[in-house]
Amino acid sequence: MDKTGFDKLIQDLQRNPELLAELKGRIGDLERALQWVRARGYDVSKAKLAELSASDWKLSKEEMEQVAGGEDAWRTGPGGT
């Protein structure tokens, strides 16, 4: 399922700045970025990757979890409101 693959991608991006830099370099071409992500074993939809590309890439852990559809994604906003 997409959510699990996307959650893993987010986790890995937070832990690995090199991985994040590589993805940032490809995200301008969403199809190319999607192929790159999937080639690394992440089961991510184009829609989820588009959400990530629209972010400012400086999200907190909580904000990244909301983008990923975390537990409180629909109950609170980015500031916890």
ZAKOL-981310 format. One record per residue: x, y, z of N, C-alpha, C in turn; residue in three letters; residue number from 1. Coordinates in Angstrom, 1 decimal, padded with zeros to 4 digits. Layout:
% ZAKOL-981310
<node n_px="X" n_py="Y" n_pz="Z" ca_px="X" ca_py="Y" ca_pz="Z" c_px="X" c_py="Y" c_pz="Z" residu="ALA" num="NUM"/>
...
% end
This chain:
% ZAKOL-981310
<node n_px="000.8" n_py="-001.2" n_pz="000.0" ca_px="000.0" ca_py="000.0" ca_pz="000.0" c_px="000.9" c_py="001.2" c_pz="000.0" residu="MET" num="1"/>
<node n_px="000.4" n_py="002.3" n_pz="-000.6" ca_px="001.1" ca_py="003.5" ca_pz="-000.8" c_px="001.5" c_py="004.2" c_pz="000.5" residu="ASP" num="2"/>
<node n_px="000.6" n_py="004.2" n_pz="001.5" ca_px="000.9" ca_py="004.9" ca_pz="002.8" c_px="002.2" c_py="004.3" c_pz="003.4" residu="LYS" num="3"/>
<node n_px="002.3" n_py="003.0" n_pz="003.5" ca_px="003.5" ca_py="002.4" ca_pz="004.1" c_px="004.7" c_py="002.8" c_pz="003.3" residu="THR" num="4"/>
<node n_px="004.7" n_py="002.7" n_pz="002.0" ca_px="005.9" ca_py="003.1" ca_pz="001.3" c_px="006.2" c_py="004.6" c_pz="001.4" residu="GLY" num="5"/>
<node n_px="005.2" n_py="005.4" n_pz="001.5" ca_px="005.4" ca_py="006.9" ca_pz="001.6" c_px="006.0" c_py="007.2" c_pz="003.0" residu="PHE" num="6"/>
<node n_px="005.4" n_py="006.5" n_pz="004.0" ca_px="005.9" ca_py="006.7" ca_pz="005.4" c_px="007.4" c_py="006.4" c_pz="005.5" residu="ASP" num="7"/>
<node n_px="007.8" n_py="005.3" n_pz="004.9" ca_px="009.2" ca_py="004.8" ca_pz="004.9" c_px="010.0" c_py="005.8" c_pz="004.2" residu="LYS" num="8"/>
<node n_px="009.6" n_py="006.3" n_pz="003.0" ca_px="010.3" ca_py="007.3" ca_pz="002.3" c_px="010.5" c_py="008.6" c_pz="003.2" residu="LEU" num="9"/>
<node n_px="009.5" n_py="009.1" n_pz="003.8" ca_px="009.6" ca_py="010.2" ca_pz="004.6" c_px="010.6" c_py="010.0" c_pz="005.8" residu="ILE" num="10"/>
<node n_px="010.5" n_py="008.9" n_pz="006.4" ca_px="011.4" ca_py="008.5" ca_pz="007.5" c_px="012.9" c_py="008.5" c_pz="007.0" residu="GLN" num="11"/>
<node n_px="013.1" n_py="007.9" n_pz="005.8" ca_px="014.4" ca_py="007.8" ca_pz="005.3" c_px="015.0" c_py="009.2" c_pz="004.8" residu="ASP" num="12"/>
<node n_px="014.1" n_py="010.0" n_pz="004.3" ca_px="014.5" ca_py="011.4" ca_pz="003.9" c_px="014.9" c_py="012.2" c_pz="005.1" residu="LEU" num="13"/>
<node n_px="014.2" n_py="012.0" n_pz="006.2" ca_px="014.5" ca_py="012.7" ca_pz="007.5" c_px="015.9" c_py="012.3" c_pz="008.0" residu="GLN" num="14"/>
<node n_px="016.2" n_py="011.0" n_pz="007.8" ca_px="017.4" ca_py="010.5" ca_pz="008.4" c_px="018.7" c_py="010.6" c_pz="007.5" residu="ARG" num="15"/>
<node n_px="018.4" n_py="010.7" n_pz="006.2" ca_px="019.5" ca_py="010.7" ca_pz="005.3" c_px="019.5" c_py="011.9" c_pz="004.3" residu="ASN" num="16"/>
<node n_px="020.3" n_py="012.9" n_pz="004.7" ca_px="020.4" ca_py="014.1" ca_pz="003.9" c_px="020.8" c_py="013.9" c_pz="002.4" residu="PRO" num="17"/>
<node n_px="021.6" n_py="012.9" n_pz="002.2" ca_px="022.1" ca_py="012.6" ca_pz="000.8" c_px="020.9" c_py="012.1" c_pz="000.0" residu="GLU" num="18"/>
<node n_px="020.1" n_py="011.3" n_pz="000.6" ca_px="018.9" ca_py="010.8" ca_pz="-000.1" c_px="017.9" c_py="012.0" c_pz="-000.4" residu="LEU" num="19"/>
<node n_px="017.8" n_py="012.8" n_pz="000.5" ca_px="016.9" ca_py="014.0" ca_pz="000.4" c_px="017.5" c_py="014.9" c_pz="-000.8" residu="LEU" num="20"/>
<node n_px="018.8" n_py="015.1" n_pz="-000.8" ca_px="019.4" ca_py="015.9" ca_pz="-001.8" c_px="019.2" c_py="015.3" c_pz="-003.2" residu="ALA" num="21"/>
<node n_px="019.3" n_py="014.0" n_pz="-003.3" ca_px="019.1" ca_py="013.3" ca_pz="-004.6" c_px="017.7" c_py="013.5" c_pz="-005.1" residu="GLU" num="22"/>
<node n_px="016.8" n_py="013.3" n_pz="-004.2" ca_px="015.4" ca_py="013.4" ca_pz="-004.6" c_px="015.0" c_py="014.9" c_pz="-005.0" residu="LEU" num="23"/>
<node n_px="015.6" n_py="015.8" n_pz="-004.2" ca_px="015.3" ca_py="017.3" ca_pz="-004.5" c_px="015.8" c_py="017.6" c_pz="-005.9" residu="LYS" num="24"/>
<node n_px="016.9" n_py="017.0" n_pz="-006.3" ca_px="017.5" ca_py="017.2" ca_pz="-007.7" c_px="016.6" c_py="016.6" c_pz="-008.8" residu="GLY" num="25"/>
<node n_px="015.7" n_py="015.7" n_pz="-008.5" ca_px="014.9" ca_py="015.1" ca_pz="-009.5" c_px="013.4" c_py="015.5" c_pz="-009.4" residu="ARG" num="26"/>
<node n_px="013.0" n_py="016.2" n_pz="-008.4" ca_px="011.6" ca_py="016.4" ca_pz="-008.1" c_px="011.0" c_py="017.4" c_pz="-009.2" residu="ILE" num="27"/>
<node n_px="011.8" n_py="018.2" n_pz="-009.9" ca_px="011.3" ca_py="019.0" ca_pz="-010.9" c_px="010.6" c_py="018.3" c_pz="-012.0" residu="GLY" num="28"/>
<node n_px="011.0" n_py="017.0" n_pz="-012.2" ca_px="010.4" ca_py="016.1" ca_pz="-013.2" c_px="009.8" c_py="015.0" c_pz="-012.4" residu="ASP" num="29"/>
<node n_px="008.5" n_py="015.2" n_pz="-012.2" ca_px="007.8" ca_py="014.2" ca_pz="-011.3" c_px="007.9" c_py="012.8" c_pz="-011.7" residu="LEU" num="30"/>
<node n_px="007.8" n_py="012.6" n_pz="-013.0" ca_px="007.8" ca_py="011.2" ca_pz="-013.5" c_px="009.2" c_py="010.6" c_pz="-013.3" residu="GLU" num="31"/>
<node n_px="010.3" n_py="011.4" n_pz="-013.5" ca_px="011.6" ca_py="011.0" ca_pz="-013.3" c_px="011.8" c_py="010.7" c_pz="-011.8" residu="ARG" num="32"/>
<node n_px="011.3" n_py="011.6" n_pz="-010.9" ca_px="011.4" ca_py="011.4" ca_pz="-009.5" c_px="010.7" c_py="010.1" c_pz="-009.0" residu="ALA" num="33"/>
<node n_px="009.5" n_py="009.9" n_pz="-009.6" ca_px="008.7" ca_py="008.7" ca_pz="-009.2" c_px="009.5" c_py="007.4" c_pz="-009.6" residu="LEU" num="34"/>
<node n_px="010.1" n_py="007.4" n_pz="-010.8" ca_px="010.9" ca_py="006.2" ca_pz="-011.2" c_px="012.1" c_py="006.0" c_pz="-010.3" residu="GLN" num="35"/>
<node n_px="012.7" n_py="007.1" n_pz="-009.9" ca_px="013.9" ca_py="007.1" ca_pz="-009.0" c_px="013.5" c_py="006.5" c_pz="-007.6" residu="TRP" num="36"/>
<node n_px="012.4" n_py="007.0" n_pz="-007.1" ca_px="011.9" ca_py="006.6" ca_pz="-005.8" c_px="011.5" c_py="005.1" c_pz="-005.8" residu="VAL" num="37"/>
<node n_px="010.8" n_py="004.7" n_pz="-006.8" ca_px="010.3" ca_py="003.3" ca_pz="-007.0" c_px="011.5" c_py="002.4" c_pz="-007.2" residu="ARG" num="38"/>
<node n_px="012.5" n_py="002.8" n_pz="-007.9" ca_px="013.7" ca_py="002.0" ca_pz="-008.1" c_px="014.4" c_py="001.7" c_pz="-006.8" residu="ALA" num="39"/>
<node n_px="014.2" n_py="002.5" n_pz="-005.8" ca_px="014.8" ca_py="002.3" ca_pz="-004.5" c_px="013.9" c_py="001.6" c_pz="-003.6" residu="ARG" num="40"/>
<node n_px="012.8" n_py="001.0" n_pz="-004.1" ca_px="012.0" ca_py="000.1" ca_pz="-003.3" c_px="010.8" c_py="000.8" c_pz="-002.6" residu="GLY" num="41"/>
<node n_px="010.6" n_py="002.1" n_pz="-002.8" ca_px="009.5" ca_py="002.7" ca_pz="-002.1" c_px="008.2" c_py="002.7" c_pz="-003.0" residu="TYR" num="42"/>
<node n_px="007.1" n_py="002.1" n_pz="-002.4" ca_px="005.9" ca_py="002.1" ca_pz="-003.2" c_px="005.1" c_py="003.3" c_pz="-002.9" residu="ASP" num="43"/>
<node n_px="005.3" n_py="004.3" n_pz="-003.7" ca_px="004.7" ca_py="005.7" ca_pz="-003.6" c_px="003.9" c_py="006.1" c_pz="-004.8" residu="VAL" num="44"/>
<node n_px="002.8" n_py="006.7" n_pz="-004.6" ca_px="002.0" ca_py="007.1" ca_pz="-005.7" c_px="002.5" c_py="008.5" c_pz="-006.2" residu="SER" num="45"/>
<node n_px="002.1" n_py="008.7" n_pz="-007.4" ca_px="002.5" ca_py="010.0" ca_pz="-008.0" c_px="001.8" c_py="011.2" c_pz="-007.2" residu="LYS" num="46"/>
<node n_px="000.6" n_py="011.0" n_pz="-006.7" ca_px="-000.1" ca_py="012.0" ca_pz="-006.0" c_px="000.7" c_py="012.3" c_pz="-004.7" residu="ALA" num="47"/>
<node n_px="001.1" n_py="011.3" n_pz="-004.0" ca_px="001.9" ca_py="011.5" ca_pz="-002.7" c_px="003.2" c_py="012.2" c_pz="-003.0" residu="LYS" num="48"/>
<node n_px="003.9" n_py="011.8" n_pz="-004.1" ca_px="005.1" ca_py="012.5" ca_pz="-004.4" c_px="004.9" c_py="013.9" c_pz="-004.8" residu="LEU" num="49"/>
<node n_px="003.8" n_py="014.2" n_pz="-005.5" ca_px="003.4" ca_py="015.6" ca_pz="-005.8" c_px="003.2" c_py="016.4" c_pz="-004.6" residu="ALA" num="50"/>
<node n_px="002.5" n_py="015.8" n_pz="-003.5" ca_px="002.3" ca_py="016.5" ca_pz="-002.3" c_px="003.7" c_py="016.9" c_pz="-001.7" residu="GLU" num="51"/>
<node n_px="004.6" n_py="016.0" n_pz="-001.7" ca_px="005.9" ca_py="016.2" ca_pz="-001.1" c_px="006.6" c_py="017.3" c_pz="-001.9" residu="LEU" num="52"/>
<node n_px="006.5" n_py="017.3" n_pz="-003.2" ca_px="007.2" ca_py="018.3" ca_pz="-004.1" c_px="006.7" c_py="019.7" c_pz="-003.8" residu="SER" num="53"/>
<node n_px="005.4" n_py="019.7" n_pz="-003.4" ca_px="004.8" ca_py="021.0" ca_pz="-003.2" c_px="005.2" c_py="021.6" c_pz="-001.8" residu="ALA" num="54"/>
<node n_px="005.7" n_py="020.8" n_pz="-000.9" ca_px="006.1" ca_py="021.2" ca_pz="000.4" c_px="007.4" c_py="022.1" c_pz="000.3" residu="SER" num="55"/>
<node n_px="007.8" n_py="022.7" n_pz="001.4" ca_px="009.0" ca_py="023.5" ca_pz="001.4" c_px="010.2" c_py="022.8" c_pz="001.7" residu="ASP" num="56"/>
<node n_px="010.1" n_py="021.5" n_pz="001.9" ca_px="011.3" ca_py="020.6" ca_pz="002.2" c_px="011.9" c_py="020.9" c_pz="003.5" residu="TRP" num="57"/>
<node n_px="011.3" n_py="021.7" n_pz="004.3" ca_px="011.8" ca_py="022.0" ca_pz="005.7" c_px="010.8" c_py="021.7" c_pz="006.7" residu="LYS" num="58"/>
<node n_px="010.0" n_py="020.7" n_pz="006.5" ca_px="008.9" ca_py="020.3" ca_pz="007.4" c_px="009.4" c_py="019.7" c_pz="008.6" residu="LEU" num="59"/>
<node n_px="008.8" n_py="019.9" n_pz="009.7" ca_px="009.1" ca_py="019.3" ca_pz="011.0" c_px="008.6" c_py="017.8" c_pz="010.9" residu="SER" num="60"/>
<node n_px="009.0" n_py="017.0" n_pz="011.8" ca_px="008.6" ca_py="015.6" ca_pz="011.8" c_px="007.1" c_py="015.5" c_pz="011.9" residu="LYS" num="61"/>
<node n_px="006.4" n_py="016.4" n_pz="012.7" ca_px="005.0" ca_py="016.3" ca_pz="012.8" c_px="004.3" c_py="016.7" c_pz="011.5" residu="GLU" num="62"/>
<node n_px="004.9" n_py="017.7" n_pz="010.8" ca_px="004.3" ca_py="018.2" ca_pz="009.5" c_px="004.5" c_py="017.1" c_pz="008.4" residu="GLU" num="63"/>
<node n_px="005.7" n_py="016.4" n_pz="008.5" ca_px="005.9" ca_py="015.4" ca_pz="007.5" c_px="004.9" c_py="014.2" c_pz="007.7" residu="MET" num="64"/>
<node n_px="004.6" n_py="013.9" n_pz="009.0" ca_px="003.6" ca_py="012.9" ca_pz="009.3" c_px="002.3" c_py="013.3" c_pz="008.8" residu="GLU" num="65"/>
<node n_px="001.9" n_py="014.6" n_pz="008.8" ca_px="000.6" ca_py="015.0" ca_pz="008.3" c_px="000.6" c_py="014.8" c_pz="006.8" residu="GLN" num="66"/>
<node n_px="001.6" n_py="015.2" n_pz="006.1" ca_px="001.7" ca_py="015.0" ca_pz="004.7" c_px="001.6" c_py="013.5" c_pz="004.4" residu="VAL" num="67"/>
<node n_px="002.2" n_py="012.7" n_pz="005.2" ca_px="002.1" ca_py="011.2" ca_pz="005.0" c_px="000.8" c_py="010.6" c_pz="005.4" residu="ALA" num="68"/>
<node n_px="-000.1" n_py="011.5" n_pz="006.0" ca_px="-001.4" ca_py="011.0" ca_pz="006.5" c_px="-001.4" c_py="010.3" c_pz="007.8" residu="GLY" num="69"/>
<node n_px="-000.5" n_py="010.9" n_pz="008.7" ca_px="-000.3" ca_py="010.3" ca_pz="010.0" c_px="-001.6" c_py="010.3" c_pz="010.8" residu="GLY" num="70"/>
<node n_px="-001.5" n_py="009.8" n_pz="012.0" ca_px="-002.7" ca_py="009.6" ca_pz="012.9" c_px="-003.5" c_py="010.8" c_pz="013.1" residu="GLU" num="71"/>
<node n_px="-002.9" n_py="012.0" n_pz="013.3" ca_px="-003.7" ca_py="013.2" ca_pz="013.5" c_px="-003.8" c_py="014.1" c_pz="012.3" residu="ASP" num="72"/>
<node n_px="-003.6" n_py="013.6" n_pz="011.2" ca_px="-003.5" ca_py="014.4" ca_pz="010.0" c_px="-004.8" c_py="015.2" c_pz="009.7" residu="ALA" num="73"/>
<node n_px="-006.0" n_py="014.6" n_pz="010.0" ca_px="-007.2" ca_py="015.3" ca_pz="009.7" c_px="-007.8" c_py="016.0" c_pz="010.9" residu="TRP" num="74"/>
<node n_px="-007.2" n_py="015.9" n_pz="012.1" ca_px="-007.7" ca_py="016.5" ca_pz="013.3" c_px="-007.0" c_py="017.8" c_pz="013.6" residu="ARG" num="75"/>
<node n_px="-005.7" n_py="018.0" n_pz="013.2" ca_px="-005.0" ca_py="019.2" ca_pz="013.5" c_px="-004.3" c_py="019.7" c_pz="012.3" residu="THR" num="76"/>
<node n_px="-004.0" n_py="021.0" n_pz="012.3" ca_px="-003.2" ca_py="021.6" ca_pz="011.3" c_px="-001.8" c_py="021.6" c_pz="011.6" residu="GLY" num="77"/>
<node n_px="-000.9" n_py="022.2" n_pz="010.7" ca_px="000.5" ca_py="022.1" ca_pz="010.9" c_px="001.0" c_py="022.6" c_pz="012.3" residu="PRO" num="78"/>
<node n_px="000.3" n_py="023.6" n_pz="012.8" ca_px="000.7" ca_py="024.1" ca_pz="014.1" c_px="000.0" c_py="023.4" c_pz="015.3" residu="GLY" num="79"/>
<node n_px="-000.7" n_py="022.3" n_pz="015.0" ca_px="-001.3" ca_py="021.6" ca_pz="016.0" c_px="-002.7" c_py="022.1" c_pz="016.4" residu="GLY" num="80"/>
<node n_px="-003.3" n_py="023.0" n_pz="015.6" ca_px="-004.6" ca_py="023.6" ca_pz="015.9" c_px="-005.7" c_py="022.8" c_pz="015.2" residu="THR" num="81"/>
% end
